[in-house]
């Protein structure tokens, strides 16, 4: 069991972005991508958008997320304990 504990910890901390189809106010079909959490970044959102649009490109319609923490508010250079919310809405080209 002790051999599997580090593996379980790594799997718990790893994250992935999720996407779901959405309809915008103007009737366009879009994708809502959520890449929240410590293991993700804004780059994860944009990589998921690119993969979801099959390399045809995308247009960002909106973003929402937790602002970056100031360096002075970090503990030993790391933002500990603050859950990051990140989401982006895109339309594939």
N, C-alpha and C positions, 0 to 999 in steps of 0.2 A: 504494500500500500504506500509506503514512504517513497518508493520509486516513482509512483504516478502523481504524487502531490505537486511537484514542479510543473509537470505537463498540464495538470488541471488548472493551475494558477495562470499559466501562459494562455491557455484557451479561454479562460474567463476574462482576461484583460484584452485579448485581441478582439477587434470589432470589425464590422463590415457595414458598408452603406446599404440602405434599402431604398427601393424606389417603387412608386405606385403611380398608375395613370391618374390624371386629374383633368377636369375640364375648366378652362379659364373663363372669366366673365364674358369675353368676346366670342366664346364658342370654340376656340382653338383647343386641340388636344395637347396636353403637356405632361410632364413628369415631375412629381414631387419627390425629391431625394433627401433622405435623412441620414446624416453622417455625424450624429451626436456621439459624445463620449470621449474619454481620455485617449483611447487608442487610435482615434481618427483625427483628421484635420480637414481644412477646406479643400486641400488637394484631393482628398479621398472623395469628396462630393463631385469635383470636376472630373476625376477619373471615372467615376460611376456614370456620370452624364455622358461622357464620351463613349463608354462601353454600351450604354443603353441605347444610344443613337446610332449604333453600328458604324461608327466612323464617318457619318455624314455631316457631323458638326451639330452644334446646338446654339440657341440664343438664350441667354439668362433673362428670365422674366422678373425674378425676385429672389432675395436672400433674407434670411433671418438667423440670428445667432447671438451667442454670448460674446461680448467684447473681450479682446485679449487682456490678460492681467498685466499690470505694470510690473516691471522687474523688481521694484521695491516691495511689492506685495507677495513675492514668491518666497518659498522656503528653500534655501540652498539652491536657488536657481530653478526650482521646479514649482509649478502651480499644483499644490497638493490639496485634494479634497473638494475641488470645485468642478462640478459636472458641467461639461461644455455642451450647449445646444447649438446645432448647426443644421440648417436646411436650406435647400435651394430649389427653385422651380424653373424648369427649362422647357423649351420647345425645340424639338428636333427639326433640322433643316431638310 
